[in-house]
Amino acid sequence: MGFRCTLYLFFSTLYLAAGLAAQTQPSSSKPVTRPPAPAALESGAITNDIYANKTLGLTCKIPPAWVLRTSDMNERAAEKTNPAPGSSTENSGAKVLLAAFSRPPEAKGEEINSSILIAAESVSAYPDLKEAAQYFGPLTEVAKAQGFTVDEEPYEIAVGTKTLVRGDFHKDIGTRVMRQSTLAMLVRGYAVSITVIAGTEDDIEELIDGLSFMPTGK
């Protein structure tokens, strides 16, 4: 199962913002005809440092003083994919819902720039995608292309009443370690990934502990 260009762009942009330079480019592939994208997914809203998306039933705590770059990442992805007239990364079912960083991506620092990325893609982008664990095939390709090492095989994790699949990665950067954990789920025709990056395991767990799910009514 090949991965979409938008997935690579989302994550390569995230790694750049967190202080990693992109190392490789995804292989090109011929355009394919895909089923129509699912119904529109709301972007969500932030109130008192809490991101909430009613469509997904998801809330995410954003640490105080963090900076948002959601619009910037969507704009960059749209520019690089250069969609044909009448299409875009949004109406093709792929977009960043939340991109938050502990410091502005353009500001250099000694510590890893901790971050949260929530992204959604139409499952129609992956013809054989039937369960969330399969999403880690293309996602792992992206992480490895950036020099990350897989800590262990994806495993299920309960977040409140919701069960997601989690994958953990790390990369040594000099004397520092950049850690990444991605949680994925399939919901309402979307593959939704929640990725957190930080310099320590404790910081990773603290960010994940800020996730919760609320009733969606369906």
C-alpha positions in Angstrom: 0.0 0.0 0.0 1.7 3.2 -1.2 1.5 6.4 0.9 0.0 9.6 -0.3 2.1 12.6 -1.0 0.0 14.6 1.5 1.0 12.3 4.3 4.7 12.7 3.5 4.2 16.5 3.3 2.4 16.7 6.6 5.1 14.8 8.5 8.1 16.1 6.7 6.9 19.6 7.5 6.3 18.6 11.2 9.9 17.2 11.4 11.3 20.4 9.9 9.4 22.5 12.4 10.6 20.3 15.3 14.2 20.7 14.2 14.9 17.9 11.7 15.9 18.5 8.1 14.2 16.3 5.5 16.5 13.6 4.2 14.7 11.9 1.4 11.8 12.4 -1.0 8.9 10.0 -1.5 9.0 7.9 -4.7 6.7 9.2 -7.4 3.6 7.1 -8.4 1.2 7.3 -11.2 -2.1 9.0 -10.5 -4.9 6.7 -9.6 -8.7 7.0 -9.6 -10.1 7.0 -6.1 -13.6 6.9 -4.7 -15.2 10.2 -3.7 -13.9 11.6 -0.4 -16.1 11.2 2.7 -18.4 13.9 4.1 -16.6 17.1 5.2 -14.7 16.9 8.4 -15.0 19.9 10.7 -11.7 21.6 11.5 -12.5 21.9 15.2 -11.9 24.8 17.5 -9.7 25.9 20.4 -11.1 27.3 23.7 -8.9 27.9 26.7 -6.1 25.9 25.3 -8.3 22.9 24.5 -8.8 21.7 20.9 -12.2 20.1 20.4 -13.5 18.3 17.3 -17.1 17.3 17.6 -17.1 15.2 14.5 -14.3 13.0 15.9 -15.5 13.3 19.5 -11.9 14.3 20.3 -10.4 16.9 22.7 -6.7 17.7 23.1 -5.1 19.8 25.7 -2.5 22.3 24.3 0.2 23.3 26.9 0.1 27.0 27.8 2.1 29.4 25.6 2.4 26.9 22.8 2.2 28.4 19.3 -0.2 27.2 16.5 0.8 26.6 13.0 -2.3 24.7 11.6 -3.1 27.0 8.8 0.6 27.3 7.8 1.0 23.6 7.5 -2.2 23.2 5.4 -1.1 26.0 3.1 2.4 24.5 2.6 0.9 21.1 1.8 -1.5 22.6 -0.7 1.3 24.5 -2.4 3.5 21.5 -2.7 0.9 19.1 -3.9 -0.2 21.7 -6.5 -3.7 20.2 -6.9 -5.4 20.3 -10.3 -8.1 22.9 -10.9 -11.2 22.1 -8.9 -9.4 20.0 -6.3 -7.4 20.6 -3.1 -5.9 18.8 -0.2 -9.0 19.7 1.8 -11.7 18.5 -0.6 -9.7 15.4 -1.3 -10.1 14.6 2.3 -6.6 15.4 3.6 -5.8 18.1 6.0 -4.1 19.1 9.3 -6.6 19.7 12.1 -4.1 20.9 14.7 -0.4 21.7 14.6 1.0 23.1 17.9 4.6 23.7 19.0 6.3 24.5 22.2 8.1 27.3 20.5 7.8 29.0 17.1 9.3 26.6 14.5 11.5 29.3 13.1 13.1 29.9 16.6 16.2 27.8 17.2 16.7 26.2 20.6 18.8 23.6 22.3 15.8 21.4 23.3 13.6 19.4 21.0 10.7 21.5 19.9 7.8 19.5 21.3 4.7 19.3 19.1 1.3 17.9 18.5 0.0 17.1 15.0 -3.5 15.9 14.3 -4.2 15.1 10.7 -6.9 13.4 8.7 -7.0 11.6 5.4 -9.8 10.0 3.5 -9.5 6.2 3.8 -10.1 6.1 0.0 -6.5 7.1 -0.4 -5.6 3.6 0.8 -7.5 1.0 -1.2 -6.8 -1.9 1.2 -7.0 0.0 4.5 -9.4 -1.9 6.7 -8.0 -1.3 10.2 -5.9 1.4 11.9 -2.9 -0.9 12.3 -2.5 -0.9 8.5 -2.0 2.8 8.5 1.4 2.3 10.1 2.7 0.8 6.9 2.9 4.1 5.0 3.4 6.1 8.2 6.5 4.1 9.2 7.9 4.6 5.7 7.7 8.3 6.3 9.3 8.1 9.7 12.2 5.9 8.5 12.8 8.2 5.6 13.5 10.9 8.2 15.9 8.7 10.0 13.6 7.5 12.8 13.9 4.0 14.3 10.8 2.0 15.2 10.7 1.2 18.9 8.2 -1.7 18.6 5.4 -3.0 16.5 2.1 -0.9 16.6 -0.1 -1.9 19.5 -3.6 -1.0 20.8 -4.0 1.7 23.4 -7.2 2.7 25.2 -7.8 6.5 25.5 -11.0 6.8 27.6 -13.6 4.7 25.9 -11.8 4.8 22.5 -9.3 2.2 21.4 -6.6 3.4 19.0 -3.4 1.9 17.6 -0.1 3.4 18.7 3.4 3.4 17.2 6.6 4.7 18.9 9.7 6.0 17.2 12.9 7.7 18.1 15.9 9.4 16.5 19.3 10.3 18.0 20.3 13.9 17.3 23.7 14.4 18.8 23.4 14.1 22.5 19.6 14.5 22.3 16.8 12.0 21.4 13.7 13.0 19.5 10.8 10.8 20.4 7.6 10.4 18.4 4.4 8.6 19.2 1.5 8.4 16.8 -2.0 7.2 17.6 -4.3 6.3 14.7 -7.9 5.4 14.3 -10.4 5.0 11.4 -13.5 7.0 11.9 -16.3 8.3 9.6 -14.4 7.5 6.5 -11.1 9.0 7.7 -7.7 7.8 8.8 -7.0 10.1 11.7 -3.5 10.3 13.2 -2.5 12.1 16.4 1.3 12.5 16.6 3.3 13.9 19.5 7.0 14.7 19.5 9.1 15.5 22.5 12.5 14.9 24.0 11.6 12.5 26.8 9.3 9.6 27.3 7.6 11.5 30.2 6.9 14.5 28.0 5.4 12.2 25.4 3.1 10.5 27.9 2.1 13.9 29.3 1.0 15.0 25.9 -0.9 11.8 25.3 -2.6 12.1 28.7 -4.1 15.4 27.4 -6.2 13.5 24.8 -9.8 12.5 25.6 -12.9 11.5 23.7 -16.4 12.8 24.0 -19.8 11.4 22.8 -20.5 12.2 19.1 -24.1 11.2 19.2 -23.4 8.4 16.7 
